Amino acid sequence: MDDEDHDPYPVLASVPIAAPGPRVRRWFAPVVADVPAPRPGSCLVAQSGGGYRKIEYGLRRGDPGLRDAIALHVVSIAPRMVSAATSLPSCEPGLEVRIGARFRCRVDDPVQLLAEGVTDLEPLLIHYLLAYPQIRMTSLVMPLRRPAEWSAFKRRMIAMFTAYAELQPLMISGMDAALVDVEVGAATTDAVPAAPAPAGGESENYWWPEP
């Protein structure tokens, strides 16, 4: 399974097709700036005013597959692990919770996927991670300053994400996608207040989670 988190996904590349001159019939000479070369684990989808259709690689000018097309899209259809990251506010001033997740993804129907407007998966994955209100509420109310509190918080968050993925699986038309792994971390914000000492002056129990 591919794991190329920094590459575009699921659309690996898009190439516009310029309209020919007024004296040239479009179905004889569509102008393609750079017809995408075949890529392992991908397919080619043509976009026209009427929607999308899957076509074969190796097209040339005058090929009926390019008739009326305005763009070509290279879509990954190989199984892939995709990462997404976001942050949540916490109840501790100057500290935010970082959520990192990995999703197992595979495009089943590239035409349907593009018809739904999905060209970049990351915003959909982040929206999914933030869509469960109980997770945000837990981040806002659980204390995080002591090591035991932070450990309890991480366990709670991971358990909640696991249950969330089972009860409300990620649904994307044309794609099979599932949450498979979650990591919980922390980071200080720009304005970080000094950790107050508890009553009695013993400050060693106050602790900021490492990112």
Residue pairs with C-beta under 8 A, 6 or more apart in sequence:
1 78
1 79
1 80
1 81
1 104
2 41
2 76
2 78
2 79
2 80
2 81
3 80
3 81
4 80
5 81
5 82
5 83
8 120
9 76
9 80
9 82
9 105
9 120
9 121
9 122
10 75
10 76
10 105
10 107
10 110
10 113
10 118
10 119
10 121
10 175
11 73
11 74
11 75
11 76
11 114
11 119
11 120
12 39
12 42
12 74
12 75
12 76
13 36
13 73
13 74
14 71
14 72
14 73
14 74
14 119
15 32
15 33
15 34
15 35
15 36
15 71
15 72
15 73
16 33
16 70
16 71
17 30
17 31
17 32
17 33
17 66
17 69
17 70
17 71
17 72
18 31
18 32
18 33
19 26
19 31
20 26
20 29
20 30
20 31
26 67
26 68
27 62
27 64
27 67
27 68
28 61
28 62
29 61
29 62
30 61
30 62
30 66
30 67
30 69
31 61
32 59
32 61
32 66
32 72
35 59
35 72
36 44
36 57
36 72
36 74
37 57
38 57
38 58
39 74
40 78
41 76
41 77
41 78
42 74
42 75
42 76
42 77
42 78
43 54
43 74
43 75
43 77
43 110
44 54
44 55
44 56
44 57
44 59
44 72
44 73
44 74
44 75
45 52
45 53
45 54
45 55
45 72
45 73
45 74
45 75
45 110
45 111
45 114
46 52
46 53
46 54
46 55
46 65
46 66
46 69
46 71
46 72
46 73
47 69
47 70
47 71
47 72
47 73
47 114
48 68
48 69
48 70
49 68
49 70
50 68
51 111
51 115
52 73
52 110
52 111
52 114
52 115
53 111
54 110
54 111
55 65
55 66
55 72
56 65
59 65
59 66
73 110
73 114
73 119
75 107
75 110
75 113
75 114
76 107
77 106
77 107
77 110
78 106
79 104
79 105
79 106
80 104
80 105
80 106
81 102
81 103
81 104
81 105
81 180
82 102
82 103
82 105
82 121
82 122
82 125
82 177
83 100
83 101
83 102
83 103
84 100
84 101
84 103
84 122
84 125
84 126
84 129
85 98
85 99
85 100
85 101
85 126
86 98
86 99
86 126
86 129
86 130
87 96
87 97
87 98
87 99
87 187
88 96
88 97
88 99
88 130
88 135
88 136
88 139
88 140
89 96
89 97
89 136
89 139
89 140
90 96
90 97
90 139
90 140
90 144
90 186
91 139
91 140
91 141
91 142
91 143
91 144
92 143
92 144
92 145
93 193
94 188
94 189
94 191
94 192
94 193
95 144
95 186
95 187
95 188
95 189
95 192
95 208
95 209
96 186
96 187
96 188
96 189
97 139
97 144
97 157
97 184
97 185
97 186
98 184
98 185
98 186
98 187
98 211
99 129
99 157
99 161
99 182
99 183
99 184
100 182
100 183
100 184
100 185
101 125
101 129
101 161
101 179
101 181
101 182
101 183
102 179
102 180
102 181
102 182
103 125
103 170
103 177
103 178
103 179
103 180
104 177
104 178
104 180
105 121
105 175
105 176
105 177
106 175
106 176
106 177
107 113
107 174
107 175
108 174
108 175
108 176
109 173
109 174
109 175
110 174
111 174
112 173
112 174
113 172
113 173
113 174
113 175
114 174
115 173
115 174
116 172
116 173
116 174
118 124
118 172
118 173
118 174
118 175
121 172
121 175
121 177
124 172
125 170
125 177
128 170
128 179
129 161
130 136
132 160
132 161
132 164
132 168
134 160
135 157
135 160
135 161
135 164
138 153
138 156
138 157
138 160
139 157
142 149
142 152
142 153
142 156
143 149
144 150
144 153
144 186
144 209
145 195
145 206
145 207
145 208
146 205
146 206
146 207
147 207
150 186
150 207
150 209
153 184
154 184
157 182
157 184
158 182
158 184
161 179
161 182
162 182
164 179
165 178
165 179
169 178
169 179
170 177
170 178
170 179
185 209
185 210
185 211
186 208
186 209
186 210
186 211
187 211
188 208
188 211
195 203
195 206
195 207
195 208
196 206
197 203
197 206
198 205
198 206
